[in-house]
């Protein structure tokens, strides 16, 4: 979230270095510290207190801040870490690569959307130990 806003500040407002520095100083440390500590409400308040110098940046910052506010319960990273849950996307991406990519992207394979969805459903059930559930559901239908 914050890095996109910071990049936009740097790209759009290079001549006005003092305002860029002020916004970056407020935004970046708060993002890291408050987000890592699970203090989403304080993060939202800090982001709302920033007054960007250009309208495009103000819209972007408002969008990002609204996202944080709407998804606060999903951003309680310390709570999730205490439960030994992953908070990054790397585990999910690796799972997708293993489950989907290794099966659907082999040499010479071409899939229709319907065929790919069917094989993905079977593969996921197989890897989750629920392969028989799929067939029981198909027999019942």
C-alpha positions, 0 to 999 in steps of 0.5 A, spaced: 500 500 500 504 505 502 510 504 497 505 505 491 503 512 494 510 514 496 512 512 488 506 517 486 509 522 490 516 522 488 514 521 480 509 527 480 512 532 485 519 532 484 520 539 484 517 540 491 522 536 495 520 539 502 512 536 501 515 530 498 519 528 504 514 531 509 509 526 506 514 520 505 516 521 513 509 521 515 507 515 511 512 510 510 514 509 518 507 509 520 505 504 515 511 499 517 510 500 525 503 500 525 501 495 520 506 490 524 503 492 530 496 491 528 494 498 530 490 499 523 486 504 526 492 509 528 495 507 521 488 510 518 488 516 522 495 517 520 494 516 513 488 521 513 492 526 517 496 527 510 494 532 506 498 531 499 499 537 495 496 534 488 489 532 487 491 525 484 495 523 490 490 525 495 485 520 491 490 515 491 491 516 498 484 516 500 483 509 496 489 506 500 486 509 506 479 506 505 482 499 503 485 499 510 479 501 514 475 496 510 479 490 511 482 492 518 480 485 521 484 482 515 490 486 517 491 484 524 498 481 522 500 480 530 494 476 531 495 471 525 503 470 527 501 468 534 496 463 531 502 461 526 499 463 520 502 466 514 501 473 512 505 474 506 502 471 499 509 467 498 506 461 501 499 461 496 503 463 490 507 457 491 501 453 492 498 455 486 505 454 482 505 447 485 498 445 484 496 448 478 502 450 474 505 443 475 499 440 472 496 445 467 503 448 464 506 441 462 509 441 455 504 441 449 498 442 454 492 446 452 486 447 456 479 449 455 476 453 461 471 448 463 477 442 462 482 446 466 477 448 472 475 440 472 482 438 473 484 443 478 478 441 482 480 434 482 487 436 483 486 440 489 481 434 492 487 429 491 492 433 494 487 435 500 486 428 501 478 429 499 479 425 492 473 420 494 468 426 496 469 429 489 466 422 486 461 421 492 458 428 490 458 427 483 454 420 484 449 424 488 448 429 483 
